[in-house]
């Protein structure tokens, strides 16, 4: 579980770093979305922790899109239950 949280933190930091440097102004992202996948516990014993990871990823995607996306393209989160 600790490794999953560290991996998610790295993913979110990467999205934020790329989005922050992609465009100097907050233009509306256009074009084909950049899909970011996340495999997380949505059901079962780890569902509570998985919900927090999901919220963190959704927040990062929202912030990236508000900042103009990745190189002007919108970011889309694709979730899968483990």
C-alpha positions in Angstrom: 0.0 0.0 0.0 2.8 2.4 0.9 4.4 1.8 -2.5 1.1 2.6 -4.2 0.8 5.9 -2.4 4.4 6.8 -3.4 3.7 5.8 -7.0 0.6 7.9 -7.1 2.5 10.9 -5.5 5.1 10.6 -8.3 2.4 10.4 -11.0 0.7 13.5 -9.6 3.9 15.4 -9.3 4.8 14.5 -12.9 1.4 15.6 -14.2 1.7 18.9 -12.4 5.2 19.5 -13.6 4.4 18.8 -17.2 1.2 20.8 -17.1 2.9 23.8 -15.4 5.6 24.0 -18.1 3.4 23.2 -21.0 1.8 26.6 -21.5 2.6 29.9 -19.9 -1.0 31.0 -20.0 -4.1 29.0 -18.9 -5.5 28.4 -22.4 -8.4 26.0 -22.8 -7.0 22.6 -23.7 -8.0 21.2 -27.1 -7.4 18.2 -29.2 -7.1 14.5 -28.4 -6.9 13.9 -24.6 -3.7 12.6 -23.0 -5.0 9.6 -21.1 -3.5 8.8 -17.6 -4.4 5.4 -16.2 -4.8 4.5 -12.6 -5.4 1.1 -11.1 -6.8 1.5 -7.6 -9.0 -0.3 -5.1 -12.5 1.0 -5.7 -14.2 -2.0 -4.1 -13.2 -4.5 -1.4 -10.9 -4.1 1.6 -8.8 -1.3 0.2 -11.7 0.8 -1.1 -11.4 3.5 1.5 -7.7 4.2 0.8 -8.5 3.8 -2.9 -11.0 6.6 -2.7 -8.4 9.0 -1.4 -6.0 8.0 -4.2 -8.8 8.5 -6.8 -9.6 12.0 -5.4 -6.0 13.0 -5.5 -5.6 11.9 -9.1 -8.9 13.6 -10.1 -7.7 16.8 -8.4 -4.3 16.7 -10.3 -6.1 16.2 -13.6 -8.5 19.1 -12.9 -5.5 21.3 -12.0 -3.6 20.3 -15.1 -6.6 21.0 -17.3 -7.1 24.4 -15.7 -3.4 25.2 -16.4 -3.9 24.4 -20.1 -3.4 20.6 -20.1 -0.3 18.9 -21.4 1.1 20.7 -24.4 -2.3 22.2 -25.0 -4.1 18.8 -24.9 -6.7 18.0 -22.2 -5.8 15.3 -19.6 -8.2 12.5 -19.0 -8.1 10.1 -16.1 -8.9 6.4 -16.8 -9.7 4.4 -13.6 -9.7 0.7 -13.2 -10.5 -1.3 -10.1 -7.9 -3.8 -8.9 
